[in-house]
Amino acid sequence: MTYPLQKKDTSILYVEDEELLRKNIVTFLERRFNVVYSATNGMEGFELFSKHFPDIVITDILMPVMDGIEMVKRIKQLRPDMPIIITTAFSDTKYLMQAISLKVDGYVTKPIDYNNLMEAINRIIHFLTSKTLEASYTESLKRIQRMLSGAIDALAYAIESRDPYTAGHQKRVARLAGAICTQMGYTEEEVRKIEIVGMIHDIGKISIPAEILMKPFDLQDIEMSLLHNHCKVGFDILKNIEFPFPVAEIVYQHHERLDGSGYPRGLTKDDIFFEARIISVADVVESMSSHRPYRPSRGIDKAIEEIVAHRGTFYDTEIVDACVALFTKGYNLSST
């Protein structure tokens, strides 16, 4: 149990309609902070906020009378920079996207882990207490990075919670894509960008019925068509989020091939983002190397054979060479 930092005079507003959870969290917070307000829905929460202006707001999303999204909107109208943490187990992307678009500062999934909750709170306290005029720009960038990191984790959780067979797939693709970038000599910033896309490249699968995702044999044509549509759905989910680079378009393109044989738009060569080409190679290697409901793992050797066989036709030559070099050096796809 580690609860570092803390600042006793920090005031916190906690909004949650589930009574037992609310009481337990309030008790936990009151042991660490002098001022803790609690409310049972968004309307009560907004009224308390307007009266007391706490330092940090922690809120659930789905609540009666007024949900957390509407409350956050109203709070942000009064204080655009108000630090807010979202707590939710709800994976419906409509609400998740709304929360992300409001630029909240943290996400804690339910059931709430006290370590995760305190980590989110302490990140905000650190930002509030260390902010100076000279350091404000740097701290603001860090805050945006924390928000972005939390949003990516929440999006990744949303898709993986629906498909146990691909749990970890996006993380492994992100890690491999980042390693390929490193092998190719790209900067830490570029590596981080590609890892972000890798973490959510299959977010569009949230729209596919679970029985198709977990079907233990080959898909029929209509089912395959639904599966192929996940690239477009992922684009539609992400396109209105203000990422610092074209995440939505890269996700849209990650199944395209250089010769135009990919999907969903049949793009070719320079029409395909370089980041999408990297995700494409990492995705193929990870997918072929892992077990799927409809087939056992084909192994890393077969995966390498696949990308080498289509080097320069399906897959970018430089990226394939970098990927092969990684595994020649002993890269371990399954390690975390």
Secondary structure as the mmCIF struct_conf table of DSSP 4:
data_model
#
loop_
_struct_conf.conf_type_id
_struct_conf.id
_struct_conf.beg_label_comp_id
_struct_conf.beg_label_asym_id
_struct_conf.beg_label_seq_id
_struct_conf.end_label_comp_id
_struct_conf.end_label_asym_id
_struct_conf.end_label_seq_id
TURN_TY1_P TURN_TY1_P1 LYS A 8 ASP A 9
STRN STRN1 SER A 11 VAL A 15
BEND BEND1 ASP A 17 ASP A 17
HELX_RH_AL_P HELX_RH_AL_P1 GLU A 19 GLU A 30
TURN_TY1_P TURN_TY1_P2 ARG A 31 ARG A 32
BEND BEND2 ASN A 34 ASN A 34
STRN STRN2 VAL A 35 ALA A 39
BEND BEND3 THR A 40 ASN A 41
HELX_RH_AL_P HELX_RH_AL_P2 GLY A 42 HIS A 52
BEND BEND4 ASP A 55 ASP A 55
STRN STRN3 ILE A 56 ASP A 60
BEND BEND5 ILE A 61 LEU A 62
BEND BEND6 PRO A 64 MET A 66
HELX_RH_AL_P HELX_RH_AL_P3 GLY A 68 LEU A 78
TURN_TY1_P TURN_TY1_P3 PRO A 80 ASP A 81
STRN STRN4 ILE A 84 THR A 88
HELX_RH_AL_P HELX_RH_AL_P4 THR A 93 SER A 101
TURN_TY1_P TURN_TY1_P4 LEU A 102 LYS A 103
BEND BEND7 ASP A 105 ASP A 105
STRN STRN5 GLY A 106 THR A 109
BEND BEND8 LYS A 110 PRO A 111
HELX_LH_PP_P HELX_LH_PP_P1 ILE A 112 ASP A 113
HELX_RH_AL_P HELX_RH_AL_P5 TYR A 114 SER A 130
TURN_TY1_P TURN_TY1_P5 LEU A 133 ALA A 135
HELX_RH_AL_P HELX_RH_AL_P6 SER A 136 GLU A 160
TURN_TY1_P TURN_TY1_P6 SER A 161 ARG A 162
HELX_RH_3T_P HELX_RH_3T_P1 PRO A 164 THR A 166
TURN_TY1_P TURN_TY1_P7 ALA A 167 GLY A 168
HELX_RH_AL_P HELX_RH_AL_P7 HIS A 169 GLN A 183
TURN_TY1_P TURN_TY1_P8 MET A 184 GLY A 185
HELX_RH_AL_P HELX_RH_AL_P8 GLU A 188 ILE A 200
TURN_TY1_P TURN_TY1_P9 HIS A 201 ASP A 202
HELX_RH_3T_P HELX_RH_3T_P2 ILE A 203 SER A 207
BEND BEND9 ILE A 208 ILE A 208
HELX_RH_AL_P HELX_RH_AL_P9 ALA A 210 LEU A 213
TURN_TY1_P TURN_TY1_P10 MET A 214 MET A 214
BEND BEND10 PRO A 216 PHE A 217
HELX_LH_PP_P HELX_LH_PP_P2 ASP A 218 GLN A 220
HELX_RH_AL_P HELX_RH_AL_P10 ASP A 221 HIS A 228
TURN_TY1_P TURN_TY1_P11 ASN A 229 ASN A 229
HELX_RH_AL_P HELX_RH_AL_P11 HIS A 230 LEU A 238
TURN_TY1_P TURN_TY1_P12 LYS A 239 ASN A 240
BEND BEND11 ILE A 241 ILE A 241
BEND BEND12 PRO A 244 PHE A 245
HELX_RH_AL_P HELX_RH_AL_P12 VAL A 247 GLN A 253
TURN_TY1_P TURN_TY1_P13 HIS A 254 HIS A 255
TURN_TY1_P TURN_TY1_P14 LEU A 258 LEU A 258
STRN STRN6 ASP A 259 ASP A 259
BEND BEND13 GLY A 260 GLY A 260
BEND BEND14 GLY A 262 ARG A 265
STRN STRN7 THR A 268 THR A 268
HELX_RH_3T_P HELX_RH_3T_P3 LYS A 269 ASP A 271
BEND BEND15 ILE A 272 ILE A 272
HELX_RH_AL_P HELX_RH_AL_P13 PHE A 274 SER A 289
BEND BEND16 SER A 290 SER A 290
STRN STRN8 ARG A 292 ARG A 292
TURN_TY1_P TURN_TY1_P15 PRO A 293 TYR A 294
STRN STRN9 ARG A 295 ARG A 295
HELX_RH_AL_P HELX_RH_AL_P14 GLY A 299 ALA A 309
TURN_TY1_P TURN_TY1_P16 HIS A 310 HIS A 310
STRN STRN10 ARG A 311 ARG A 311
TURN_TY1_P TURN_TY1_P17 GLY A 312 PHE A 314
STRN STRN11 TYR A 315 TYR A 315
HELX_RH_AL_P HELX_RH_AL_P15 THR A 317 THR A 328
TURN_TY1_P TURN_TY1_P18 LYS A 329 GLY A 330
TURN_TY1_P TURN_TY1_P19 LEU A 333 SER A 334
#
